[in-house]
Amino acid sequence: MAVPRRLPPLPNTADLLRMYRIRAQKQLSQNFILQPTILDRFAKAAGEPFGKEGLRGKIVVEVGPGPGGITRSLLARGAEEVHVIEKDERFLPSLRLLQDASRGALKINLGDVLNYNISKLFPTLEKPHWLDRSLPPITLVGNLPFNVSTPLLIRLLKHMETKENIFAYGRVPMLFTFQREVAHRMIAPPGDQERSRLSVVCQNYAQVRYKYTLDGSSFVPPPDVKVGVVSLVPLKQPYIDLPFEFVNRVVTTVMHGKRKEIKKTVGQLFPSGYMRLKLTDQLFAMTDLDRSLKPTALTMDDWEQICFAHKQICEDNPSIRNFVYGFTRDECDHQLLEDSRAQKQRKAEEKKRDSFYEEDEKDEEEEEH
Ligand code: SAM
């Protein structure tokens, strides 16, 4: 079994920032953690999905290492390899210092995590099966800027659904920091006033756990808000096994005006007017949902019923397939008109093609005779 790694003495993170004259950049929302106990708590939490073994012998991908405070704790806890993805090249000298001290266990990558294919970092690693009982020996972590953590989370949920990018390696667990309010929304159960679109899409694809809170004073410079550390472990099977974009659109629409009853907000899935009334009734008839519930009260089973009923209705009524609530009436009518024009044109083309083949067949028959 791998043992925790003892790194040679290095300047501490605060000294590194001073040595390399690095000041936090506001546009990259840089807030550094400098205290060793806080850094180590994060690294310890990163190893928890692996039980007693922790990070020993694991591959860790850290996004936004900055000067390398968390990185150092991850290495010290025995991670076999730590691959960092950092956008700001000012951190290269301090990361290289750590790389030398780690004897190559630290791999440095410059890039923007929002368009990075993480799976290319370990091309030779065996790809375990998604349904394997144990988790793959990889974890993805980061103390990210708030303006990056939510878009990254959405991108990761999409990739969880399609099993791409880092999820080509199975159910990779994750640990990230979020603004505390966002973290609360991610874990909010049905009936909680924080229950939102984010709660449903996160919980549809992953087991989400709120680990602990960090005060603003844990960071340099301190942010104005508190920070929640959240872990996510992909589920073997999502509750609603449909494409992310579809589930996200349905949940966003029905959650819009979430203090209203679902008999109103479910209707937003359909173009206004007669069609809305008819199709809303049809959707409720296909489910056993109480129309007076608030969207925030819906369980994952309820959302599954809504999504599958909506999918069926879209298949039966192609003109509403691309309807997105929030279009003006004109845009919506225009969209329907476009849809019916496209449908007419498609039919005309099909007719032309059929008659063309019929003529061909006739010609062939005549030639044979
Ligand atoms: N991990 C360090 C710590 O805890 O002290 C730094 C945290 S700081 C909040 C966020 C880090 O993410 C910064 O180093 C910043 O340059 C980096 N970053 C910001 N946007 C990024 C992106 N799109 N891709 C990769 N890194 C990014």
Boltz pocket constraint, residues with backbone or C-beta under 6 A from the ligand:
constraints:
  - pocket:
      binder: B
      contacts: [[A, 28], [A, 29], [A, 30], [A, 31], [A, 32], [A, 33], [A, 34], [A, 63], [A, 64], [A, 65], [A, 66], [A, 67], [A, 68], [A, 69], [A, 70], [A, 85], [A, 86], [A, 87], [A, 88], [A, 111], [A, 112], [A, 113], [A, 114], [A, 142], [A, 143], [A, 144], [A, 145], [A, 148]]
      max_distance: 6.0
